[in-house]
Amino acid sequence: MHKDIFKHYPANDRSNLIAILQQIQDEYGYLPEEALQDVASFLCMPVSSVYGVATFYNQFRLTPLGKNVIRVCRGTACHVKNSANILTALESELNIVAGGTTRDKLFTLETVACIGACSIAPVININEEYYGRISVKEIPKIIKKYKTEAKKEISNLESASV
């Protein structure tokens, strides 16, 4: 649990706040509310101050990521090739905005400054798979692929538990 992390730090030393938050996020994938309250108590500081740091830095998340993380490149090459339209299509298809996660926790949509695949712009990546020279019309098919895979996994789990 996250309280084991506290063993590595002196109590009341606020200079360790970011390091503690990083370790908690490494453990959970995000910063659960209960953990933030425990950090505040351990460091003898207001919860609002801990939240302030957690929300100030982009590296921290207060909600868990979806099973599939979609990153839309917004770098110069992708921008010129209309990645804004790709982002809009994904937001529409998933019914979330960039930075959000679908209700079923299947997708998280993020924008990134550059994926580093400029030669195949516009590009998105989902988990570790890259989709280059992507068009808006391809978005529904790509999303459907991941939804179908998720349904198969659930079906396999249900079959295995019988």
For each residue, the residues with C-beta under 8 A, 3 or more apart:
1: 4
2: 5 6 23 24 27 28 32 35 38
3: 6 38
4: 1 7
5: 2 8 9 20 23 24 27
6: 2 3 9 11 20 38 42
7: 4
8: 5
9: 5 6 13 16 19 20 42
10: 13 16
11: 6 42 43 44
12: 43 44
13: 9 10 16 43
14: 17 43 45
15:
16: 9 10 13 19 20 43
17: 14 20 21 39 43 45 50 53
18: 21 22 53 57
19: 9 16 22 23
20: 5 6 9 16 17 23 24 39 42 43
21: 17 18 24 25 31 39 50 53 54 60
22: 18 19 25 26 59
23: 2 5 19 20 26 27
24: 2 5 20 21 27 28 31 32 35 39
25: 21 22 28 29 30 31 59 60 61
26: 22 23
27: 2 5 23 24
28: 2 24 25 31 32 35 64
29: 25 61 64 65
30: 25 61 62 63 64 65
31: 21 24 25 28 35 36 54 60 61 62
32: 2 24 28 35 36
33: 36 37 62
34: 37 38
35: 2 24 28 31 32 38 39
36: 31 32 33 39 40 47 50 51 54
37: 33 34 40 41 47 50
38: 2 3 6 34 35 41 42
39: 17 20 21 24 35 36 42 43 50
40: 36 37 43 45 46 47 49 50
41: 37 38 44
42: 6 9 11 20 38 39
43: 11 12 13 14 16 17 20 39 40 50
44: 11 12 41
45: 14 17 40 49 50
46: 40 49 50
47: 36 37 40 50 51
48: 51 52
49: 40 45 46 52 53
50: 17 21 36 37 39 40 43 45 46 47 53 54
51: 36 47 48 54 55
52: 48 49 55 56
53: 17 18 21 49 50 56 57 60
54: 21 31 36 50 51 57 60 62
55: 51 52 60 62
56: 52 53
57: 18 53 54 60
58:
59: 22 25
60: 21 25 31 53 54 55 57
61: 25 29 30 31 64 65
62: 30 31 33 54 55
63: 30 101
64: 28 29 30 61 101 105
65: 29 30 61 69 101 108
66: 69 101 102 105 106 107 108
67: 105 106 107 150
68: 106 107 108 126 127 146 150
69: 65 66 107 108 110 126 127
70: 90 94 107 108 109 110 124 125 126
71: 110 111 112 115 124 125 126
72: 78 83 86 87 90 98 109 110 111 112 124
73: 78 83 111 112 114 115 117 121 122 123 124
74: 78 79 83 84 87 111 112 113 114
75: 78 79 112 113 114 115 118 121
76: 79 80 114 118
77: 80 81 118 119 121 122
78: 72 73 74 75 81 83 114 115 118 121 122 123
79: 74 75 76 82 83 84
80: 76 77 121
81: 77 78 121 122
82: 79 85 86 122
83: 72 73 74 78 79 86 87 121 122 123
84: 74 79 87 88
85: 82 88 89 136
86: 72 82 83 89 90 122 124 134 136 139
87: 72 74 83 84 90 91 98 109 111
88: 84 85 91 92
89: 85 86 92 93 136 139
90: 70 72 86 87 93 94 109 124 139 143
91: 87 88 94 95 96 97 98 109
92: 88 89 95
93: 89 90 139 140 143
94: 70 90 91 102 107 109 143
95: 91 92 102
96: 91 100 101 102 107 109
97: 91 100 109
98: 72 87 91 109 110 111
99: 109 110 111
100: 96 97 108 109
101: 63 64 65 66 96 105 107 108 109
102: 66 94 95 96 105 106 107 108
103:
104:
105: 64 66 67 101 102
106: 66 67 68 102 146 147 150
107: 66 67 68 69 70 94 96 101 102 143 146
108: 65 66 68 69 70 100 101 102
109: 70 72 87 90 91 94 96 97 98 99 100 101
110: 69 70 71 72 98 99
111: 71 72 73 74 87 98 99
112: 71 72 73 74 75 115
113: 74 75
114: 73 74 75 76 78 118
115: 71 73 75 78 112 123 124 125 130
116:
117: 73 120 121 123 130 132
118: 75 76 77 78 114 121
119: 77 132
120: 117 123 130 132 133
121: 73 75 77 78 80 81 83 117 118 132 133
122: 73 77 78 81 82 83 86 132 133 134
123: 73 78 83 115 117 120 130 131 132 133 134
124: 70 71 72 73 86 90 115 130 131 134
125: 70 71 115 128 129 130 131
126: 68 69 70 71 129 131 142 146
127: 68 69
128: 125
129: 125 126
130: 115 117 120 123 124 125
131: 123 124 125 126 134 138 142
132: 117 119 120 121 122 123
133: 120 121 122 123
134: 86 122 123 124 131 138 139 142
135: 138
136: 85 86 89 139
137: 140
138: 131 134 135 141 142
139: 86 89 90 93 134 136 142 143
140: 93 137 143 144
141: 138 144 145
142: 126 131 134 138 139 145 146
143: 90 93 94 107 139 140 146 147
144: 140 141 147 148
145: 141 142 148 149
146: 68 106 107 126 142 143 149 150
147: 106 143 144 150 151
148: 144 145 151 152
149: 145 146 152 153
150: 67 68 106 146 147 153 154
151: 147 148 154 155
152: 148 149 155 156
153: 149 150 156 157
154: 150 151 157 158
155: 151 152 158 159
156: 152 153 159 160
157: 153 154 160 161
158: 154 155 161 162
159: 155 156 162
160: 156 157
161: 157 158
162: 158 159
